[in-house]
Amino acid sequence: RKLMMKNIGIGSCGDFSNMYFVNSSLGYLSGNKGFGWPYKWCGSYHIIKITNGGNSREFLEIPFSPSKLYFIDESNGFIIEEGTKNLWRSVGGDTSWTKIDSTYKFNKIVFVDTITGYAAADNGYVLKSVDAGYTWNVSYNDTSNRNYTSIQFLDSLVGYASGSGYIVKTTDGGGNW
């Protein structure tokens, strides 16, 4: 197989820090306050919406600094705010964001379906949502204060969370790790 790459021509005056593709036609990029093109965007926070397989892009201004992106589907997405415990949720698209109150610092989010999600968090926490991300509860806490930075599920039951030099596994949807 031959890998074909295409430059989609997004200019930048800063850095891209994260990307998430919902499907082969729709994706999002985030970056620091200085990234963006045309340069009128370079003083504000925003994400770039990529559509039509990379042929179209739209700059969407947001009121906070994005760190990580995750979308359940084309209408429901999350952004973890850089350097805070703030998690932002969008319902019905990507133009309006609502802050979800949290006492945890999220590092990565993954959903196994449209309702059930998991999050890797700081201070030894793995979190679970059973209401499409509106609320998050502790699924696991190892009391070591390790920062879980990544999480992935193979199906609705088997998942892994990891950080620097450690990994935990669940085989029952987060009941036991």
N, C-alpha and C positions, 0 to 999 in steps of 0.2 A: 504494500500500500504506500502511496505517495502522500505526504503531508503538504497541503496547500495552505499558505498563509497570505493574508491580505491586509495591507495597511489601510485602516478605515479613516485616517486623516483627522484624528482628534488632536488639536493643538493643546499646549499646556504651558502654564507658567508656574507649575508646582508639581507635586508627586501624586500618582495614583496609589492608593493603599489597599483597595479591596475591589473585587468584582463578584457578581453573582448573576448567573444566567438561569432564567425560569424555564426557557425552552430554546430551540435553535433560532428563534426570531427575536426574543426579548431578553435583554440583559441590562444590568446597572453597574456603573463604576462610581467609586467614591474616592476622595482624596483630601488633601489638606486645604486650608483656607486659600492658598495661592493657586490651586490648579484650576484650569478652565480655559476655554476658548469660545467665543472671542474674549479678548482681555477685559472687557467690562465686568466679567464674573470674578476676576482675580482677587477681589476684596471681600467676597462673601462665601458662605458655605453652601455647597450644592452637590447634587449627584447628577450623573449623566445617564439618561435613559437611551439605550441602544435598541433600535427596532429594525425590522426589515432585513434581518441577517447581517446587520452592521452597516447598512447603506444609509440609515437615518439616525440622527441623534438629537436629543433635546436636553437642555440644561435646566435642571429643576432646583431652584433656590430653597434651602431649608434653614431653620433658625438655630442650628446646632452643628457641632463638628462631628462628622460621621467617622466611625471606625470600621465596623463590620456590617455587612448587609446580608439579609436572608429573606427570601420570598417563599411563602407557602404555595402560592399560585400567582396568576397575573394580577389579582386584585388585593392580595393580603401580604404585606411585607413588614420587616423589622429592620431597624438600624440601631446598633449599639453606639452610644455617644462616646466619643474619645475622652478618656481620662476621668470618667464619671461613673456613677451607678445608674445612669439614666438609660432606659430602653424606650425606644419610640416605635409606635405601631401605626401602620396605614391600612385602612379598610376601604375597599372600593377604588383602589388605584394608588398613585404615588404622589398626589398633590397636597394631601392633608395628613399631618402627622400628629399623633396624640401621645403624650408621655405616660408611660406605665410606671407607677411608683414601685420602687424596689429598694431593699436593703442590701442587695447583692450586686457585685460588679461582674457583669456578663462578659464573657470572652468569645463565645461562639454558640450559635443556636442551630438546631436541626429539628425538623418535624418528620414524623413517620407517616402522618396523614394530615388532613386539614384541621384536626382537633388536638392531637397529641404531639407535644414538642418537648425537647430536652435542651438544657443549656449547661455548658462548662463555665464555671465561675471561679473567682478568687477565693482564697481562704479554705480550700478543701471541699467546696460545694459543687454538687451536680444537682441541677434543678429540673423539675418536671411541670409541664402545663397540661391540663386536660380540658381547657376551654379556649383553644385557639390562641393562646398567648396572652390572654387578659390578666391572668394571675399565674404566679409561679411558686411552687412549694419545694421543699428540700426532698430530693430523692435519695441523696447520699451525702454524708459529711464524714471525712476521714479524720477530723480533728487535728491534723498535722499542719493546717494552714498552708498547704501546698496550693498553688494556683493551677487549676485545670484550664488549659488553653484550647483544647480541641475535643470534639465529640462527634461520633459517627454511629449510626445504626444501620445494621444490615437488613433488618426487617422490624416488625413491631415489637419483638422480644429481645433480640440480641444487639447489644450496643457496647461501645467502648468510649471511655473518657481518658484523656492523658494530659500530662504536663511534662516538665523537665525530668526525665529519668524514671517515670512511673506511668502505669496504666492500670485501669480498673475495668472490669467487664460485668455486664448483666446479661442474664439469659431469660429473665422474666419481666421484661419491660420496665426495669428500674426498681422493682421491689427489693431486690438484693443485689449488692455489688461485691 
